[in-house]
Structure formats: C-alpha cells, structure tokens
C-alpha cells in the first residue's frame, strides 16, 4: 500500500499541547487485532525505523519546536535511541578534570509519566491508577505517550519559556530567528532527512502558535517549504483560550496573528485558525459550548484536547486505507477557491447518538446547528459552505431497523439509504442550503483512554451514547464529527481583527516590532490584506 506520507511540524508551546493530545489519540487508537484492522493508514503520519539495538521503532514523522524550559524531563535525542556510545567517545576525547560542567535542575516527572515508565503488571485484582492531571500538568511533556525520533525535538536556546525579561512574543523575532544560519540550516536539514525517507509524499501539516514569535518562525518555515518542495501545506494557527486582563499584550497578540494570517495566505495551501474561545481579540472571550461536555477552557490541558480531537478526525479524509488516492492536495483544492485560503474548523463531540436509537431517527429529530465552531470570531452556519466533513463511529448496524421492525422509519425518505455515508449525505443535502460537501466516514469510534481529560458529562455512556439520565461510567469510545468549512461567515473573523488593529495609529508605538524590523508600510499592508480577505468571503463571491 502506498503510504502517501505527511510531515507534521509543531511550532510553539500551546501547539505542542495540541500535538501531544493528537499523538496520544493516535497511539491509543492503533489496532493490533489482525481480525479487525484499522481503517486508517497510520503510515501517513508515522515512520518505521530501527534503533542502535536493532529494535524496530514506530515514531511520528514529526518536527516540534519549543522554548528552553518546556521540555522538562525529555532528552533532546528521545528515549528510543541509546546514545551512551557517543557519550563514551566524548569521555575519551578530553580530561574530565579540565572540563567545567553546568547542570540544570532535574525536572520531576508527573505521577502519570512515572507510571508509564514502570513495567506493567496486570492481574485480576489490579486497579487502574487514578491521576490528577488537571493539577499535575504544567507542560505538554507531562502527559506525553508517544516516543520520538532523535530529530523530532528542537529547542530554541535563546529564549526561555515564561521569561518576562526577554520573551519570544513578537512576530519579527521568529522571522529573524529563521534567518539565522544556526536555526534554519539545522531545521531544514531535518526536514530534508524526513522528506527523503518518503516514497510518495502528500505534503505538510503545520500547527503553530499565532500570537507570539512562533507565528513569524512558522510562516518563514512555510515559505521555505513552498519554495523548496512545492507540496501542499495545511496549517492551523492556534490561540490559547486562557483569559488574561485587558492590556497591551492583547493587542500585540492580535498584531502577531494578523501578520501570521497575511503570510500564511501567501505561503500555505489552506489554513484554519483554532481557539476554544468564541472570540480571540482583543482578548479571549467565553468558551465554546458543547452540549455534552464540561471543560475548563482556562486549562491548556483541556482546551488543547478539544482542538486535537477535531484535527484527528478531520484529517481522516486523507489518511484512510479505503481511498488511497484521496490526498491532502484534494482537500486544499476543494476549499481554497477564489482567494479564500482560510477555512473554519467545526467539531461535534460526541455525535449525538441517543441510546438504542438509529441514525435515521437521530437525524430526523435533530434541531439546530449540528456542529460547533472552533475558529474564533466565526460561527459556522449550515448554509452556503464549501466543506469537508468526517464522521466516525457510526456502525452500519445502527443505520436503521430491518424491514420487519422498521414501523415508522419506513415512511421516511432516508430509509432508502443503505449506508451511513449515503444517509448522512442526504441529511446534509437537505439541511445545508447552497453548500458543496465532501463527506468521509469510517465505522470505528474514537477510543478514549487516559490521559485524555474527563470532560464528558455523566449522561454519556461508555460507548458515547447520550442517555436521558446519569450513568456515572467512564467514556471508553465516542462517535465524532469534524470538518473544515469555507463560507461567508469567515468575513466576520477578518473584519473583527481589522477593527481592533485599526485602533493602532502608528506601529512606532510598539517599539519591539519596529526595533526588530517591522516597518510602517508593512503594517499598513497587513491591514489592507485583512480587508481584502473580508471582501473575498462576502456574499457576492458565493
């Protein structure tokens, strides 16, 4: 089978929170049962290798970047590859007595990570340990399941995490960092090493923080990828939904985001902003509401899990085994028409299958909008969209009742549908006026295991069914729907961002930007770009 490989790049602390949940979901949804093979081709995002002990490894095809202090207990070379031989060679090359060694304090592991390191002992009487991750998680490494290849981890040593004296908080800081040979040559060489391993590469997935220096670093990386490889680039600029007091910091983040959007519009094939807040500028607003979830948007551990769940589901379109010829470039080409490079991300978690009900009844009884937007300052209507939607977790046996027991179902037009895909397409064609939809479906649900946060309400059963009463059991799997939507609702996102930044009379008031190379003309060009994008999404372009 052709793998159609993709290289994923994560840039920024919050993006690595999202990425960690995403790789955790990948790990917990591997199928090792030959009688029930996975419907997803995991080789698209993973690579097979071999460590120094001749052991086969299976690691994410991933490059991630974060600041000094974010990696905690993680060694930069990872844990699967023994580098002790290299260390012994270095030991021979110089006299220890003449070398000054500076050691940083060892970062303690969380109870969850310590439990992973211990050999697993299972017995009938053994109890599943309970972890307080809501209080224990300070960084993304505190709940990481995946093992990484040595080239995956990349630390920016010039800047330290949460450093108030010299923060990495300006778009041009990141752009200038990419322009240094020390970073760009090393990072681009790692990209090349991954690309040369691939047989039939689709392109790149990039998750980046849009409100700080990683916006400049990420868009510079995209420009390099576009010029060097000419492959599709799907990007997700992310914003933390943690609320802070109104301050100049909010305006700086908004300006970074606007510059990020402008550059992605030029270099990315498609991008979709992500945030669990309903609004993201000038400051983060109230959190998005999901009918069957209770989560704390102030916790990165919680909000990043929702964003990762959406990413894991919507990317199934180009990761399925059943249709190997459906690739990332198809998705981008469907949605980036007429200068519209941005799309909104939606999530339905869980998909509202009620207990003992069939899909035909659930869809017939449903009222309102089927999805919740995860793109800030943008609510996704059901009408006038170009959209790519993925539904997973509805088995064919829950489509409808057999003829002998169908009763009222037989009077519904949807009863003629013979597959979940056919019935869902019929529903979308009837409810989404003037929309063009590409629907992908797989029958396997999303398996939910620790360290995924416990955010489901107590009326959700183990299998993700919505019950009419509290059941008090841990959710083991859920049906999910997620999608990317390109429609006129995105004009509001650009308009609101332009409205905020128009309050800046002169960029010279923001000394950090001007001192690091941003000119007044570049700022005005960014404002004009936001208006151009707004006009691209207005009704006359439908």
N, C-alpha and C positions, 0 to 999 in steps of 0.2 A: 504494500500500500504506500502511495506517495504521502509523505508527511506534511508537505506544504508548510514549512516551518515559519515561525514568527519569533522575532526577538523582542522581548519586553524590557523597557527601560523605566526605572522609577527614580524620580528626582525630587528629594525633599522629605522632611520628617513626617508630615501628615500623609503624603503619598505612600510612604513606606508602611504606615499604619494600615492603609487600604490594601497595599500589596501583600502584606503579611496575612491578612484575613483571606485574601484571594488565593494565595498559595496553600493556606491551611485547608480551604474548601476543596482545592484540587486534590490534596493528599487524602482527605477523608472520603472523597468520592471515587477513588480508584477502585476498580473491580478486579479482584483476584480469582473470581469464580469462572472457570472456562465454560460452564454451562449457562452463565449469564454475563457475557462480555459487555464491556462499557459501550454505550452508543457514541461516546466522544473519543476522538483520536487525540490522546494525551501527548503524542509525539509532536503535535503542532507547537506546544509551549514548553515541552521538556526535551532534554537531550540525554542519550545514554553515553556513559563514559567508563573509565577504568582508573582506579586509584593506584598508588605505588605498591599496594599489596595485591594487585591483580584482582581486586574485587570490583564487580560491576556496580556502577553508580547510576542513579537516575535523578537528575537535578534540573531545576528550572533553567531555561535558556534566558538568563536574566542578568542585567547590569543594574545595580542600585547605587545611589549616591546619597550621602548624608553628612552632617557636620561632625566634627570631633566631639566626642562625648555622647553620641547617640547609639553607639554600637554595644555598649555595656560589656557583657562577658564574651561577646563574639570575637573570635580571632579573624583577622582580615583574610586569612587563607582558608577559612571554613574549618569544618570538623571532619570531613570525609577523607582528607588527604594528609598523610603523615609527612611533616616537613622536618622531622627530627634529624634526618641525614644532613640536610642543608645546614642546620644549626650546628652539627658536629664539625662540618667543614669550616664554618666560620670560627669555631672554637680553636681550630688548629692554626688559623692564619695570624692570630695576634695573641699577645700575652694578656691574660685577664687582669693582672695586677696593674697594667698600664692603661686600662680602659675604664672610663667613668661611665657608669650605667645609671640612667634615670628611670625609675619605675613609677607608674601611676598606680593609684589605689585600685585594688581588685574590686570590681562591681559585683555585688551579691546577686545570685540568681533568685528568681521568684520560686515559690513552692511548686508551681506548675512545671517550670523548667527542670527543677531538681527531680521531680517525679519522672519526667521523660528520660533523664539520664540514668535512673535506676533500672536494673534488669527487671523485666516484667514477670511477676509470679501470679498466676491465675489459679484459683481454686473455687470450689462451690461456696465457701464461706467468706471469700474475699469481697470487700466492699469497694465500690468506686469512690476514690477520694474526691472530696469537695474542695474547690479552690475559690478564694475571694479575689477574683481577677479585677473586679471593679475598683478595689483599693490597692491591689498589688501592681497594676500595670502603670508604669511611668514612660516606657518606651516600647516600640514595636517588637523589640527583641524579647520582651517579657512573656510573649505568648506565641512564639515562632515554632512551628512544627517542622518546616522544610529544612533540608540540609543543602548547603550551597556549594557551587563550584568555586575554586580559589579566585577566579577572576570576577566573581559576582560583586563582592563588597568593595566599595570605593569611598574613601573618607577624604573630606576637604579639611586638611590640617590647618589652613589659615584662619578658619572661623570655628568658633565653639558654640555648641548648642546653648540657647537661652543666655547668651552673653550680652549684657546691656551695654558694655563699653564699646564693643566692635561687632555689632550684629550684621548678619548676612541678610539684610532686609530691603535691598534696593535692586531693581531690575538690572541696572547697568553694572552692579557688582558681579552678577552672574555672567553677563555678557563679556565683561573684561576678564573674568576667570577663564572662560573658554578660550580666549585669545592668547592665553599663556601657553607656551610650548609644553611646560611641565604637565599641565592637565590634559590639554586637547590631544597631544600625541599619544599619551598613555591610554586615554579613554578610547580614542579612535582605533588604536591598535587592538584593544579588547573587542570592540565591535567587529573589526575585520576578522579576528580569530573565530568568533561565533558564526559570522556570515559564511566563511569559507568551509565550515563544517556542514552547511546546509546543502541539500540536493535540489530543492525546489522551493525557494523562499518566497513567502507571500509579502512580507513587509514588516512593519514595526508597530508595536503598541507602546505608547508613552504616557505614563501617569506623572504629573508634575504639580508642585505647589505653585499656584499662580500669583500669590500675594507677596512674594519676597524675591530674593536673589535667584532662586531656582527657576523663576519664570524666564529670566534672561539666559541662564545656563541652558535650560531646556529648549528654548526656541533657537539658540545658536546651534545646539546639537541637531535639531530638526533640519536646519539649513544645510548642515554638513551631510546628513543622511540623504536629503533630497538631491544634492549636487553629486554625491559620490555613488549612490546606489539606485536612484530612480525607482524606488519601490513605494508602495502605499504606506502612509503614516496616519494612524488613527490615534488621536491624542485626547487625554482627559485632564484639563486643568482643574485642580481641586482647591476648595476653600474649606477650612476648618469652621465648624458651626459653633465653636465656643464663643460666647458673647463677652465683649470687653466694654469698658466705659468709653463713651464718645471722646475721641482725642485725635490728634494729628496722625496717629498711627493708622487709623481707619482710612484716611484719605490717601496715605502712602500705599496701603494695600490695594485700594481701588485703582490708583495710577499704575501700579505694577501689573494689575490684572488687565487693564486696558492695553498696555504695551504688549502684554502676553498675547491677547486676542489679535492685535494687529499683526504681529509677527507670525502667529500660527495660521492666520488667514492666508499668508503668503507661502508658508513652507509646508503645512500639514495638508493631507488629503481631506480630512474631516476631523472636527473636534467637538467635544461636548463638555461644557462646564458642569462640575459636580459640587453639590453642597446640600447638607441636610437642613439648612435654614431656608425659610421661604424667601428671604431677601439676604443679600450679602454685602450691600453697600448702601449708605455709608458705613453701617455696621450690620452685623448678622441679626436677622430678625427671629421670630418664633420658629420653632422646629416644624418640619413637615409632619402631618398627622397620618398615621396608618391605623385603620380601624381595629386591628387585632394585635397591635404591638404597643408596648410601653417601654420606651427607651429614653436615655438621658443624653440629649444632644451636646451637653457640656463635656461629656466624656469622649475623647477621641476613640477609645476602645469600642464604644457603642456606635457612634456615627459612622466610623470607617467600615464597620461590619455591614451596614446597610448599603453603602456605596460599593463595597466589594461584591456583595451578593448580586447587585444589579449588573456589574461588569462580568461576573462569572456567567450569568445567564444570557445576556445579550450577545456575548461573543461566541455562543454555541453555534450561531449561524455558520461560521467558517471553521468550526472545529469538529463537525460531525463526520462520522465514518460513512454514513449512508450516501452523502452527496460530496464526494471528494473534489468535485470541480467547482464548488461554490467557495469563493475565496474572498479575502479582505477587500481586494480592489472592486469587487462587485458591490459590496455594501457601500463603499465610499462613492462609487459612481451613481448609485441609486439616490443618494441623499445630498450630494453637493452640486446640484443643478443651479444655474442662474446666479452664480456668485455666492451661493449660500454654503459657506464652509462649516457653519455651526449647526448642531442638532441638539435637541433636548433629550435627556435620559429619563425614562419612566421605570417605575417598579411597582409590582403588585405582590405584596408579601404578607401572608400567604395568599395564593389564588383562592378565592372564597368558595371552595367546595364544602358544602354542608354535609353533615353525617347522613349516610345512606341515600344521598341524592345523586342523580346522574347529571352529567354536564348539560344535557338538553334542558333540564329543569332549572339548574343554577343560572344559565344564561338567560332563560326566559323570564325568570323572576328578578334578575338584577336591575337596579335602578341607579342612575348617576354615572359618573365617570369611572371607568374600570381601572384606571391607573393613577398613581401619584407621581408628580414631577420631582426629580432630584436635581433639576437645574435651577439655580437661583433667579429670582425676579422673572420667572416664567412658569405659567400654569398651562399645561398641555390639554387643549380641548380634544374632543373626539372627532371633530370635523377638519377638513382642509389640511391634511398632512400627507407628506411622503414619509413612510415609516417602515422600519424593520423591527419585527416583534418576534420574540421567542417565548414559547410556552412549554414548560416541562413539568412532568409529574402527574399527568392525567392519563391513566392506562386506558386502553381501548374498551376494556370491560366495564368502565364507568361512563361510557358514551351515552347509552340508552338501554331501556329494558327490551328483552326479547318480545316478539310479537304477541306471544301468549299472555304476557304480563304487562304490556305497554299501556293499556287503558287509555288515559287522556293524552299520552305522549304521541300517539299515532295521528292525532288531529293537527299536530304542529308540523309546519313545513320542514323543520330541521330533522324530523325523524327519518327523512330520506337519506340523510348523510350517513356514510358508512365508516368514517374515520374521524378522529379528533381534529385533525388538520382541516378536513372538509367542513365540519360543523363550526369550528372557530372562524374560518374564513367567511362562512355565510353570516355569522353574527357580526363580524367586523364590516362586511359589505353593507349590512342593513343599518348599522349604528354609526358608522364613520362616513358621513356625507362628504363627497368630493375628495376622497382620500385614496391613495395607492399604497397597498400594504404587501410587504413580503413577510410571510409567516413561516417560522421554523418550529417544529415540535419534536420533542423526544418524550418517551414514556417514563423514564426514570426520574424520580423526585430528587431534590437536593437533600442529601443526608446531613443532619445537624449533629455535631459532636463537640465536646469541649476542645478548644477554648472559645467556641462561638458563644457570644453573650446570651444570657437567658432573658430575652426581650419579648417572648411571646406571651400573650395574655393566658390566663388559666382556663379559658374556654376552648383552647386549641388542643386537639387530641394528639397522640403520638405520631399519627400519620399526617398531621397538618389539617385535618378536617375541622371546620368550625362547628362547635357544639352549642347548644342552647343553654348550657349550664356549666359550672366549673368542673373540670375533670382532674386537675391537680397532678398531672403527669408531665414528665419532661418530653418535649417535642423531639422526635427522632428523625423525621423527614417532613418535607413540605413541598407542595406544588407551588410554582413561581411563574410569574410572567414579567418580562422586562423588555424594553425597547428603546430605539432611537427614533426621534420624530423631527422632521423638518417642516415647519409651518410658520404662519404669520405671528404666532404667539412669541416667537423669539425677538420680534422687533421691540417688545417691551423691555427685554433684557438690555439691549443696546441703548435704548432711549433713556432708561433709568441710570445707566452708567455714565452716559454723556451728560445727563442733567447734573450729576454730582461733580464731575470733573470740570464742567463749565464754570463752576464757582471759583476755580483757581485762575486768578487774573494773570499771574506770571509764574512760570516754573522756577524763576530765580529765588522765590521764597523757600523752595525745597532744595537747600544747599547740597545735600548728599547726592541728589540727581545731577545737578549741574557740575559739581566737582568731579563726578565720575564719568562725565562725558555726554550727558543728555542735553541737547540744545533746544532752545525755544521753538524753532521751526519743527523739530521732531515731535514735540509735544502737541503743537497745533495740528500737525499732520495726523496724529493719533486721534484727536478729537474729530477731525473731518472723517476719518475712517469709521468711527462709531456711527456717525450719521449715515454714511454710505451703506453700512451693513443694515441699519434700521430700515432704510428705504428698500433694500433688497428683499425684505421679508413682509412688506406691506401687500395688501390685497391685490393690487393691480398686477402683481407678479405671479399670482396663483395660476 
